Amino acid sequence: MRDKTLLFKLLLMLLIAGGNWWFNRQTLFENDPLIYSHYSLINISIAMLSFGVILSAIFYNMALYFYGRDKRYLYYSLAQTSVVLFLASLDSLHIVPLNEIFTFRSYKLFDISQIAILLFFMLFIKHFLTLNQENKKLLTILHAIMILALIDLLCVLLFSHSVLTRFLPIFIPIWFVITEAKRLIPAKDKAFNILYYGWNMVIFVGFFVYTNLTTYFNMDFPYLHVTFALESIIFALAIAYKIKEMQEEKAMQQSLLLQQSRLASMGEMISIIAHQWRQPLTHLLYLCMNMKQKIKEPTFLAEKLEEGEDQIAYMSQTIEQFSNFYNPSKKRELFSIQDASQRALTIAGFSLKKQHIDVKFFCEEDFEQFGNRNEFEQVILNLLHNARDVLIEREIENPSIWLTIERAVVKIEDNAGGISAENMEKIFEPYFTTKERSDGIGLYIAKVIIEKEFSGSLSVKNSSRGALFEIRMRL
């Protein structure tokens, strides 16, 4: 279906280019008359104000680039600089009395500025969306348009005439790229959506002006100036939202690093304990085995010795599980959700049993998942501890937790009475907590792990008994 959509867009672009050549083939490479619009004093003031807004946006984005060395701001600033050159050359060629302000009157600059807008916008989109080999189709489209633009620039420099922009106005390939980005990239943030609708506005106005509909209705107004100025403001909003996202991402990374540091410290401590335990446990096991060999007939003592062997094996297995769990690793593998959930229950089992919390574990249908097993177990452990803390805080009689595994869904439910509507909206926000001794990042990190590492979802709702957390995995 996507290939059909791409083919349709390519055919549409060829149709526009072919129609443009057919209807304008006699004058396609001839320059237009120099003057055809007369601006009033109000229109001139609006145009100058628009130039001021765009220039402010250029300096703002350039300052952001020098501050953070982020190429997105550099390329957008250069694209906006090209817009200023485009508007100034347009005014010098076709607008009275702005032609007296911009006196250079260069068709070559007019063509070069359009090609520069296209080139720098393509570079900006590439870095703004952080495209990589996973977005191979979109990258191919971007690179193809950039190569055509560079060839067109060479034509302008050698023959003083553009080919691409004469057959196909620049807003058409820009529309092609942003609609493909909207379609091909599954996870789009709010910043991209703001930029997407802002450029759609520019494209609509560009089409309106390019087709000379303004002259048909006798409406002389600096449409392009105002539109690009508005687009600069819209992009400033997109930048603000992007900076907010980057700050949240940085805070999340710091929280994850802090958690991994804690896990590493605990893992090191448990490894030391495990090392100290193994030799005595092995010695006890050999003692039991030797004593059993000396007993001729099954007796009460022999049964107790066998029970002791089982307990020693259980202790050895438990310390091994703790050691593996708290050993931070980014190894990705195919693992059983049931086994991982069971191991998290084993880790949490002691603290739950100590608080007399009954845990009911049901597995209707096990399934396998590819990813980091430890991270999934940390999510389950986090949700179990969260339920435990609420049950203790509210002093629930007969406290219980239900852990259920269905097809691609893991549910953790408690009987603590549920979550208030006010807290329900904030429960996954970083640093939000209702507990006195909590940093408020546990549920936030759990949601990030499920969504980022496993491409799943973590949600919560109230059931008839209490809070019900649902982990939906992507198979």
VEXVO-411485 format. One record per residue (C-alpha): residue in three letters; x, y, z. Coordinates in Angstrom, 2 decimals. Layout:
BEGIN
<rec 'ALA' <X Y Z>>
...
***
This chain:
BEGIN
<rec 'MET' <0.00 0.00 0.00>>
<rec 'ARG' <2.88 2.34 0.81>>
<rec 'ASP' <4.55 1.67 -2.54>>
<rec 'LYS' <1.29 2.54 -4.32>>
<rec 'THR' <1.09 5.81 -2.40>>
<rec 'LEU' <4.69 6.66 -3.26>>
<rec 'LEU' <4.10 5.82 -6.92>>
<rec 'PHE' <0.98 8.00 -6.97>>
<rec 'LYS' <2.91 10.97 -5.55>>
<rec 'LEU' <5.73 10.52 -8.07>>
<rec 'LEU' <3.25 10.39 -10.94>>
<rec 'LEU' <1.52 13.50 -9.58>>
<rec 'MET' <4.85 15.36 -9.51>>
<rec 'LEU' <5.62 14.26 -13.08>>
<rec 'LEU' <2.15 15.38 -14.13>>
<rec 'ILE' <2.68 18.83 -12.57>>
<rec 'ALA' <6.11 19.15 -14.20>>
<rec 'GLY' <4.74 18.00 -17.57>>
<rec 'GLY' <1.73 20.32 -17.36>>
<rec 'ASN' <3.98 23.23 -16.43>>
<rec 'TRP' <6.17 22.53 -19.45>>
<rec 'TRP' <3.21 22.14 -21.83>>
<rec 'PHE' <1.34 25.30 -20.86>>
<rec 'ASN' <4.46 27.44 -20.52>>
<rec 'ARG' <6.81 25.83 -23.04>>
<rec 'GLN' <7.11 29.02 -25.09>>
<rec 'THR' <8.20 31.17 -22.13>>
<rec 'LEU' <9.55 28.56 -19.70>>
<rec 'PHE' <13.12 29.85 -19.82>>
<rec 'GLU' <12.24 33.48 -20.37>>
<rec 'ASN' <12.25 35.96 -17.54>>
<rec 'ASP' <8.93 37.39 -16.34>>
<rec 'PRO' <8.14 41.11 -16.60>>
<rec 'LEU' <9.96 43.02 -13.90>>
<rec 'ILE' <7.00 44.73 -12.22>>
<rec 'TYR' <3.47 43.45 -11.73>>
<rec 'SER' <2.38 44.28 -8.15>>
<rec 'HIS' <1.99 47.60 -6.32>>
<rec 'TYR' <2.06 47.52 -2.51>>
<rec 'SER' <0.35 50.09 -0.36>>
<rec 'LEU' <2.04 51.60 2.68>>
<rec 'ILE' <0.29 49.06 4.94>>
<rec 'ASN' <1.48 46.15 2.78>>
<rec 'ILE' <5.04 47.53 2.79>>
<rec 'SER' <4.93 47.81 6.60>>
<rec 'ILE' <3.65 44.23 6.90>>
<rec 'ALA' <6.39 42.97 4.56>>
<rec 'MET' <9.11 44.79 6.54>>
<rec 'LEU' <7.70 43.45 9.82>>
<rec 'SER' <7.78 39.95 8.34>>
<rec 'PHE' <11.43 40.42 7.36>>
<rec 'GLY' <12.13 41.42 10.97>>
<rec 'VAL' <10.46 38.28 12.33>>
<rec 'ILE' <12.38 36.01 9.94>>
<rec 'LEU' <15.71 37.74 10.70>>
<rec 'SER' <15.04 37.36 14.43>>
<rec 'ALA' <14.41 33.64 13.87>>
<rec 'ILE' <17.72 33.37 11.95>>
<rec 'PHE' <19.73 34.92 14.81>>
<rec 'TYR' <17.82 32.87 17.39>>
<rec 'ASN' <18.51 29.56 15.63>>
<rec 'MET' <22.11 30.48 14.92>>
<rec 'ALA' <22.61 31.30 18.61>>
<rec 'LEU' <21.13 27.92 19.53>>
<rec 'TYR' <23.55 26.26 17.13>>
<rec 'PHE' <26.61 27.99 18.61>>
<rec 'TYR' <25.35 27.16 22.11>>
<rec 'GLY' <24.67 23.46 21.55>>
<rec 'ARG' <26.34 22.64 18.20>>
<rec 'ASP' <23.12 21.02 17.06>>
<rec 'LYS' <23.09 20.96 13.23>>
<rec 'ARG' <19.29 21.15 13.10>>
<rec 'TYR' <19.44 24.79 14.16>>
<rec 'LEU' <22.27 25.56 11.73>>
<rec 'TYR' <20.44 24.12 8.70>>
<rec 'TYR' <17.16 25.77 9.62>>
<rec 'SER' <18.94 29.11 10.09>>
<rec 'LEU' <20.53 28.74 6.64>>
<rec 'ALA' <17.15 27.78 5.15>>
<rec 'GLN' <15.63 30.94 6.69>>
<rec 'THR' <18.53 33.02 5.33>>
<rec 'SER' <17.74 31.61 1.89>>
<rec 'VAL' <14.09 32.59 2.44>>
<rec 'VAL' <15.17 36.20 3.11>>
<rec 'LEU' <17.23 36.23 -0.11>>
<rec 'PHE' <14.31 34.70 -2.01>>
<rec 'LEU' <11.82 37.29 -0.73>>
<rec 'ALA' <14.24 40.17 -1.28>>
<rec 'SER' <14.98 39.08 -4.86>>
<rec 'LEU' <11.24 38.56 -5.46>>
<rec 'ASP' <10.55 42.08 -4.21>>
<rec 'SER' <13.35 43.56 -6.34>>
<rec 'LEU' <11.95 41.93 -9.48>>
<rec 'HIS' <8.19 42.20 -9.09>>
<rec 'ILE' <7.05 44.52 -6.28>>
<rec 'VAL' <6.64 48.30 -6.38>>
<rec 'PRO' <7.97 50.23 -4.44>>
<rec 'LEU' <10.07 47.50 -2.74>>
<rec 'ASN' <12.14 47.30 -5.92>>
<rec 'GLU' <13.56 50.68 -4.94>>
<rec 'ILE' <14.75 49.21 -1.62>>
<rec 'PHE' <16.15 45.98 -3.09>>
<rec 'THR' <17.83 47.26 -6.23>>
<rec 'PHE' <19.96 44.26 -7.27>>
<rec 'ARG' <17.25 42.68 -9.56>>
<rec 'SER' <18.89 39.31 -10.18>>
<rec 'TYR' <17.05 36.32 -11.62>>
<rec 'LYS' <20.11 34.22 -10.89>>
<rec 'LEU' <19.89 35.09 -7.17>>
<rec 'PHE' <16.15 34.38 -7.30>>
<rec 'ASP' <16.78 30.86 -8.65>>
<rec 'ILE' <19.77 30.16 -6.37>>
<rec 'SER' <17.83 31.23 -3.25>>
<rec 'GLN' <14.99 28.81 -4.11>>
<rec 'ILE' <17.43 25.92 -4.60>>
<rec 'ALA' <19.17 26.84 -1.33>>
<rec 'ILE' <15.83 26.73 0.53>>
<rec 'LEU' <15.23 23.24 -0.84>>
<rec 'LEU' <18.75 21.97 -0.02>>
<rec 'PHE' <18.94 23.32 3.52>>
<rec 'PHE' <15.40 22.22 4.32>>
<rec 'MET' <16.25 18.67 3.21>>
<rec 'LEU' <19.33 18.70 5.46>>
<rec 'PHE' <17.26 20.12 8.31>>
<rec 'ILE' <14.58 17.41 7.97>>
<rec 'LYS' <17.25 14.70 7.90>>
<rec 'HIS' <18.73 15.87 11.21>>
<rec 'PHE' <15.45 16.96 12.81>>
<rec 'LEU' <14.01 13.46 12.38>>
<rec 'THR' <17.41 11.83 13.16>>
<rec 'LEU' <17.02 9.57 10.14>>
<rec 'ASN' <19.17 6.44 9.94>>
<rec 'GLN' <19.26 3.18 7.97>>
<rec 'GLU' <15.94 2.15 9.54>>
<rec 'ASN' <14.39 4.96 7.45>>
<rec 'LYS' <16.13 3.88 4.25>>
<rec 'LYS' <13.24 4.75 1.91>>
<rec 'LEU' <12.87 8.28 3.25>>
<rec 'LEU' <16.65 8.79 3.18>>
<rec 'THR' <16.72 7.70 -0.47>>
<rec 'ILE' <14.02 10.27 -1.33>>
<rec 'LEU' <15.88 13.03 0.54>>
<rec 'HIS' <19.21 12.25 -1.12>>
<rec 'ALA' <17.60 12.05 -4.58>>
<rec 'ILE' <16.01 15.50 -4.18>>
<rec 'MET' <19.29 16.94 -2.88>>
<rec 'ILE' <21.21 15.55 -5.88>>
<rec 'LEU' <18.64 17.04 -8.29>>
<rec 'ALA' <18.90 20.38 -6.44>>
<rec 'LEU' <22.70 20.38 -6.75>>
<rec 'ILE' <22.44 19.60 -10.49>>
<rec 'ASP' <19.93 22.44 -10.81>>
<rec 'LEU' <22.31 24.78 -8.97>>
<rec 'LEU' <25.04 23.86 -11.46>>
<rec 'CYS' <22.65 24.69 -14.33>>
<rec 'VAL' <21.99 28.13 -12.83>>
<rec 'LEU' <25.70 28.85 -12.41>>
<rec 'LEU' <26.57 27.66 -15.95>>
<rec 'PHE' <23.52 28.72 -17.98>>
<rec 'SER' <21.85 31.34 -15.72>>
<rec 'HIS' <18.64 29.29 -15.73>>
<rec 'SER' <17.14 26.86 -13.27>>
<rec 'VAL' <15.54 23.69 -14.61>>
<rec 'LEU' <14.05 22.03 -11.52>>
<rec 'THR' <12.39 25.15 -10.08>>
<rec 'ARG' <11.06 26.16 -13.52>>
<rec 'PHE' <9.39 22.79 -14.09>>
<rec 'LEU' <8.55 22.05 -10.46>>
<rec 'PRO' <8.10 24.79 -7.82>>
<rec 'ILE' <10.11 24.07 -4.65>>
<rec 'PHE' <7.00 23.68 -2.49>>
<rec 'ILE' <6.13 20.49 -4.42>>
<rec 'PRO' <9.26 18.44 -3.45>>
<rec 'ILE' <9.03 19.86 0.10>>
<rec 'TRP' <5.39 18.72 0.28>>
<rec 'PHE' <6.47 15.33 -1.09>>
<rec 'VAL' <9.13 14.86 1.63>>
<rec 'ILE' <7.13 15.98 4.66>>
<rec 'THR' <4.09 13.90 3.67>>
<rec 'GLU' <6.34 10.86 3.20>>
<rec 'ALA' <7.93 11.55 6.59>>
<rec 'LYS' <4.47 11.76 8.14>>
<rec 'ARG' <3.56 8.44 6.53>>
<rec 'LEU' <6.75 6.40 6.82>>
<rec 'ILE' <7.91 7.25 10.35>>
<rec 'PRO' <5.68 5.40 12.86>>
<rec 'ALA' <6.68 7.32 15.99>>
<rec 'LYS' <6.34 11.08 15.46>>
<rec 'ASP' <6.68 13.55 18.32>>
<rec 'LYS' <4.68 16.72 18.85>>
<rec 'ALA' <7.55 18.88 17.58>>
<rec 'PHE' <7.40 17.20 14.16>>
<rec 'ASN' <3.61 17.61 13.99>>
<rec 'ILE' <3.95 21.34 14.74>>
<rec 'LEU' <6.53 21.66 11.96>>
<rec 'TYR' <4.44 19.52 9.60>>
<rec 'TYR' <1.33 21.70 9.85>>
<rec 'GLY' <3.43 24.89 9.70>>
<rec 'TRP' <5.01 23.86 6.41>>
<rec 'ASN' <1.67 22.74 5.02>>
<rec 'MET' <0.51 26.31 5.56>>
<rec 'VAL' <3.57 27.59 3.62>>
<rec 'ILE' <2.93 25.10 0.81>>
<rec 'PHE' <-0.73 26.07 0.52>>
<rec 'VAL' <0.09 29.78 0.28>>
<rec 'GLY' <2.97 29.03 -2.12>>
<rec 'PHE' <0.57 27.21 -4.43>>
<rec 'PHE' <-1.94 30.09 -4.11>>
<rec 'VAL' <0.72 32.63 -5.15>>
<rec 'TYR' <2.42 30.45 -7.80>>
<rec 'THR' <-0.83 29.87 -9.68>>
<rec 'ASN' <-1.42 33.67 -9.73>>
<rec 'LEU' <-4.80 33.33 -8.05>>
<rec 'THR' <-4.03 36.58 -6.20>>
<rec 'THR' <-3.96 38.52 -9.48>>
<rec 'TYR' <-7.27 37.01 -10.58>>
<rec 'PHE' <-8.93 38.41 -7.46>>
<rec 'ASN' <-6.91 41.66 -7.57>>
<rec 'MET' <-5.45 41.01 -4.10>>
<rec 'ASP' <-1.98 42.55 -3.75>>
<rec 'PHE' <-0.70 41.48 -0.35>>
<rec 'PRO' <2.67 40.14 0.95>>
<rec 'TYR' <1.30 36.61 1.40>>
<rec 'LEU' <4.66 34.87 1.22>>
<rec 'HIS' <6.31 37.33 3.61>>
<rec 'VAL' <3.62 36.83 6.26>>
<rec 'THR' <3.50 33.08 5.73>>
<rec 'PHE' <7.25 32.59 6.19>>
<rec 'ALA' <7.17 34.86 9.24>>
<rec 'LEU' <4.35 32.77 10.75>>
<rec 'GLU' <6.29 29.62 9.89>>
<rec 'SER' <9.28 31.02 11.82>>
<rec 'ILE' <7.05 31.55 14.88>>
<rec 'ILE' <5.56 28.07 14.51>>
<rec 'PHE' <9.02 26.56 14.29>>
<rec 'ALA' <10.03 28.47 17.44>>
<rec 'LEU' <7.20 26.61 19.19>>
<rec 'ALA' <8.48 23.34 17.73>>
<rec 'ILE' <11.99 24.15 19.02>>
<rec 'ALA' <10.62 24.96 22.49>>
<rec 'TYR' <8.82 21.63 22.60>>
<rec 'LYS' <11.92 19.83 21.29>>
<rec 'ILE' <14.06 21.41 24.01>>
<rec 'LYS' <11.51 20.32 26.62>>
<rec 'GLU' <11.65 16.77 25.24>>
<rec 'MET' <15.45 16.82 25.30>>
<rec 'GLN' <15.43 17.95 28.93>>
<rec 'GLU' <13.01 15.18 29.86>>
<rec 'GLU' <15.11 12.68 27.93>>
<rec 'LYS' <18.23 13.88 29.75>>
<rec 'ALA' <16.48 13.58 33.13>>
<rec 'MET' <15.29 10.09 32.20>>
<rec 'GLN' <18.82 9.05 31.17>>
<rec 'GLN' <20.19 10.37 34.45>>
<rec 'SER' <17.53 8.41 36.34>>
<rec 'LEU' <18.36 5.25 34.40>>
<rec 'LEU' <22.07 5.74 35.05>>
<rec 'LEU' <21.33 6.25 38.75>>
<rec 'GLN' <19.23 3.10 38.84>>
<rec 'GLN' <21.91 1.11 37.00>>
<rec 'SER' <24.52 2.44 39.43>>
<rec 'ARG' <22.39 1.27 42.35>>
<rec 'LEU' <21.87 -2.12 40.75>>
<rec 'ALA' <25.60 -2.43 40.06>>
<rec 'SER' <26.41 -1.63 43.70>>
<rec 'MET' <23.85 -4.16 44.93>>
<rec 'GLY' <25.11 -6.71 42.40>>
<rec 'GLU' <28.68 -6.26 43.62>>
<rec 'MET' <27.58 -6.66 47.24>>
<rec 'ILE' <25.50 -9.76 46.46>>
<rec 'SER' <28.39 -11.27 44.46>>
<rec 'ILE' <30.62 -10.90 47.53>>
<rec 'ILE' <27.96 -12.51 49.74>>
<rec 'ALA' <27.46 -15.30 47.19>>
<rec 'HIS' <31.20 -15.94 47.09>>
<rec 'GLN' <31.31 -16.15 50.90>>
<rec 'TRP' <28.24 -18.43 51.02>>
<rec 'ARG' <29.14 -20.95 48.34>>
<rec 'GLN' <31.97 -22.70 50.18>>
<rec 'PRO' <30.05 -23.18 53.47>>
<rec 'LEU' <26.95 -24.29 51.58>>
<rec 'THR' <28.97 -26.81 49.58>>
<rec 'HIS' <30.57 -28.05 52.79>>
<rec 'LEU' <27.16 -28.48 54.46>>
<rec 'LEU' <25.89 -30.34 51.39>>
<rec 'TYR' <28.82 -32.80 51.54>>
<rec 'LEU' <28.24 -33.30 55.27>>
<rec 'CYS' <24.61 -34.21 54.65>>
<rec 'MET' <25.56 -36.59 51.85>>
<rec 'ASN' <28.25 -38.32 53.97>>
<rec 'MET' <25.89 -38.71 56.91>>
<rec 'LYS' <23.22 -40.23 54.64>>
<rec 'GLN' <25.74 -42.77 53.36>>
<rec 'LYS' <26.44 -43.89 56.94>>
<rec 'ILE' <22.75 -44.52 57.64>>
<rec 'LYS' <21.77 -48.06 56.60>>
<rec 'GLU' <17.98 -47.71 56.67>>
<rec 'PRO' <15.58 -44.82 55.93>>
<rec 'THR' <14.97 -43.14 59.23>>
<rec 'PHE' <13.72 -39.82 60.52>>
<rec 'LEU' <17.31 -38.53 60.48>>
<rec 'ALA' <17.79 -39.55 56.83>>
<rec 'GLU' <14.60 -37.73 55.83>>
<rec 'LYS' <15.74 -34.60 57.63>>
<rec 'LEU' <19.14 -34.79 55.98>>
<rec 'GLU' <17.46 -34.98 52.56>>
<rec 'GLU' <15.29 -32.02 53.48>>
<rec 'GLY' <18.45 -30.16 54.49>>
<rec 'GLU' <19.99 -30.90 51.09>>
<rec 'ASP' <16.95 -29.43 49.39>>
<rec 'GLN' <17.15 -26.29 51.51>>
<rec 'ILE' <20.87 -25.88 50.76>>
<rec 'ALA' <20.18 -26.28 47.01>>
<rec 'TYR' <17.37 -23.71 47.29>>
<rec 'MET' <19.67 -21.23 49.07>>
<rec 'SER' <22.35 -21.70 46.41>>
<rec 'GLN' <19.81 -21.22 43.62>>
<rec 'THR' <18.32 -18.13 45.29>>
<rec 'ILE' <21.66 -16.39 45.76>>
<rec 'GLU' <22.47 -17.16 42.11>>
<rec 'GLN' <19.18 -15.58 40.99>>
<rec 'PHE' <19.81 -12.45 43.08>>
<rec 'SER' <23.33 -12.19 41.70>>
<rec 'ASN' <22.12 -12.49 38.09>>
<rec 'PHE' <19.22 -10.10 38.60>>
<rec 'TYR' <21.30 -7.28 40.04>>
<rec 'ASN' <24.02 -7.68 37.45>>
<rec 'PRO' <23.34 -4.84 34.95>>
<rec 'SER' <23.54 -6.21 31.42>>
<rec 'LYS' <22.31 -5.02 28.02>>
<rec 'LYS' <22.28 -8.50 26.54>>
<rec 'ARG' <19.24 -8.99 24.31>>
<rec 'GLU' <17.81 -12.46 23.87>>
<rec 'LEU' <14.59 -14.41 23.37>>
<rec 'PHE' <13.16 -15.20 26.81>>
<rec 'SER' <10.00 -16.64 28.35>>
<rec 'ILE' <7.69 -14.05 29.93>>
<rec 'GLN' <6.50 -16.67 32.43>>
<rec 'ASP' <10.05 -17.52 33.56>>
<rec 'ALA' <11.02 -13.84 33.82>>
<rec 'SER' <7.86 -13.03 35.84>>
<rec 'GLN' <8.46 -16.04 38.09>>
<rec 'ARG' <12.03 -14.92 38.77>>
<rec 'ALA' <10.85 -11.40 39.66>>
<rec 'LEU' <8.32 -12.98 42.05>>
<rec 'THR' <11.15 -14.97 43.66>>
<rec 'ILE' <13.15 -11.78 44.21>>
<rec 'ALA' <10.13 -9.97 45.69>>
<rec 'GLY' <8.86 -13.04 47.51>>
<rec 'PHE' <10.64 -12.46 50.82>>
<rec 'SER' <9.44 -8.87 51.33>>
<rec 'LEU' <5.88 -9.81 50.28>>
<rec 'LYS' <5.80 -12.81 52.59>>
<rec 'LYS' <7.16 -10.71 55.45>>
<rec 'GLN' <4.21 -8.32 55.04>>
<rec 'HIS' <1.76 -11.26 54.83>>
<rec 'ILE' <0.77 -10.33 51.27>>
<rec 'ASP' <-0.76 -13.19 49.33>>
<rec 'VAL' <0.48 -13.43 45.72>>
<rec 'LYS' <-1.56 -15.35 43.16>>
<rec 'PHE' <0.27 -16.19 39.92>>
<rec 'PHE' <-1.69 -17.34 36.85>>
<rec 'CYS' <-0.31 -18.09 33.39>>
<rec 'GLU' <-3.07 -18.70 30.88>>
<rec 'GLU' <-0.67 -18.70 27.92>>
<rec 'ASP' <3.07 -18.13 28.03>>
<rec 'PHE' <4.84 -16.28 25.20>>
<rec 'GLU' <8.39 -15.32 24.32>>
<rec 'GLN' <9.80 -11.84 23.90>>
<rec 'PHE' <13.06 -10.58 22.42>>
<rec 'GLY' <14.89 -8.02 24.53>>
<rec 'ASN' <16.79 -7.52 27.75>>
<rec 'ARG' <15.41 -9.99 30.29>>
<rec 'ASN' <16.75 -8.12 33.33>>
<rec 'GLU' <14.99 -4.90 32.30>>
<rec 'PHE' <11.63 -6.69 31.96>>
<rec 'GLU' <12.11 -8.32 35.36>>
<rec 'GLN' <12.90 -4.90 36.86>>
<rec 'VAL' <9.57 -3.61 35.52>>
<rec 'ILE' <7.65 -6.52 37.11>>
<rec 'LEU' <9.56 -6.09 40.37>>
<rec 'ASN' <8.84 -2.35 40.33>>
<rec 'LEU' <5.09 -2.93 39.89>>
<rec 'LEU' <5.06 -5.59 42.64>>
<rec 'HIS' <6.87 -3.28 45.06>>
<rec 'ASN' <4.53 -0.43 44.13>>
<rec 'ALA' <1.50 -2.62 44.94>>
<rec 'ARG' <3.17 -3.81 48.17>>
<rec 'ASP' <3.80 -0.23 49.36>>
<rec 'VAL' <0.19 0.82 48.73>>
<rec 'LEU' <-1.19 -2.23 50.53>>
<rec 'ILE' <1.03 -1.51 53.56>>
<rec 'GLU' <0.28 2.23 53.54>>
<rec 'ARG' <-3.51 1.68 53.49>>
<rec 'GLU' <-3.35 -1.20 55.99>>
<rec 'ILE' <-5.51 -3.45 53.81>>
<rec 'GLU' <-6.92 -6.59 55.48>>
<rec 'ASN' <-6.03 -9.77 53.61>>
<rec 'PRO' <-3.70 -7.93 51.20>>
<rec 'SER' <-3.36 -9.67 47.84>>
<rec 'ILE' <-1.64 -9.25 44.50>>
<rec 'TRP' <-2.64 -11.03 41.28>>
<rec 'LEU' <-0.08 -11.53 38.51>>
<rec 'THR' <-1.69 -12.87 35.33>>
<rec 'ILE' <-0.10 -13.69 31.99>>
<rec 'GLU' <-2.32 -13.86 28.93>>
<rec 'ARG' <-1.43 -13.78 25.25>>
<rec 'ALA' <0.95 -10.79 24.90>>
<rec 'VAL' <-0.47 -9.20 28.08>>
<rec 'VAL' <0.87 -9.20 31.65>>
<rec 'LYS' <-1.49 -7.92 34.36>>
<rec 'ILE' <-0.62 -6.95 37.95>>
<rec 'GLU' <-3.57 -6.15 40.20>>
<rec 'ASP' <-3.91 -5.40 43.90>>
<rec 'ASN' <-6.85 -5.02 46.30>>
<rec 'ALA' <-5.81 -1.65 47.75>>
<rec 'GLY' <-8.89 0.22 46.49>>
<rec 'GLY' <-7.50 1.87 43.36>>
<rec 'ILE' <-5.96 5.19 42.35>>
<rec 'SER' <-7.65 8.60 42.61>>
<rec 'ALA' <-8.61 10.34 39.36>>
<rec 'GLU' <-6.22 13.20 40.16>>
<rec 'ASN' <-3.22 10.89 40.62>>
<rec 'MET' <-4.20 8.65 37.69>>
<rec 'GLU' <-3.28 11.40 35.21>>
<rec 'LYS' <0.17 11.95 36.76>>
<rec 'ILE' <1.18 8.47 37.88>>
<rec 'PHE' <3.67 7.89 35.05>>
<rec 'GLU' <5.18 11.38 35.17>>
<rec 'PRO' <8.81 11.62 36.35>>
<rec 'TYR' <9.32 12.63 39.99>>
<rec 'PHE' <5.62 12.33 40.82>>
<rec 'THR' <5.05 10.39 44.03>>
<rec 'THR' <2.61 10.17 46.94>>
<rec 'LYS' <5.15 8.40 49.17>>
<rec 'GLU' <7.38 10.15 51.68>>
<rec 'ARG' <10.56 8.21 50.86>>
<rec 'SER' <10.45 7.89 47.10>>
<rec 'ASP' <12.11 9.68 44.18>>
<rec 'GLY' <9.05 9.15 41.95>>
<rec 'ILE' <10.90 7.67 38.98>>
<rec 'GLY' <10.02 3.98 39.37>>
<rec 'LEU' <6.81 3.90 37.32>>
<rec 'TYR' <8.21 6.42 34.85>>
<rec 'ILE' <11.26 4.25 34.17>>
<rec 'ALA' <9.04 1.14 33.96>>
<rec 'LYS' <6.94 2.84 31.25>>
<rec 'VAL' <10.05 4.02 29.38>>
<rec 'ILE' <11.54 0.49 29.41>>
<rec 'ILE' <8.34 -1.13 28.07>>
<rec 'GLU' <7.81 1.51 25.38>>
<rec 'LYS' <11.41 2.17 24.27>>
<rec 'GLU' <13.03 -1.24 24.75>>
<rec 'PHE' <10.11 -3.56 23.95>>
<rec 'SER' <7.88 -1.32 21.74>>
<rec 'GLY' <4.98 -2.19 24.03>>
<rec 'SER' <2.72 -0.18 26.32>>
<rec 'LEU' <2.20 0.17 30.07>>
<rec 'SER' <-1.15 1.48 31.29>>
<rec 'VAL' <-3.17 1.55 34.51>>
<rec 'LYS' <-6.84 1.61 35.40>>
<rec 'ASN' <-8.99 0.90 38.42>>
<rec 'SER' <-10.65 -2.50 38.76>>
<rec 'SER' <-13.30 -3.62 41.23>>
<rec 'ARG' <-10.51 -4.54 43.68>>
<rec 'GLY' <-7.84 -1.92 43.17>>
<rec 'ALA' <-5.23 -0.72 40.67>>
<rec 'LEU' <-4.71 -2.85 37.56>>
<rec 'PHE' <-1.47 -2.36 35.59>>
<rec 'GLU' <-1.39 -3.84 32.09>>
<rec 'ILE' <1.76 -4.50 30.08>>
<rec 'ARG' <0.96 -5.12 26.43>>
<rec 'MET' <3.91 -6.53 24.54>>
<rec 'ARG' <4.49 -6.37 20.80>>
<rec 'LEU' <4.82 -9.84 19.27>>
***
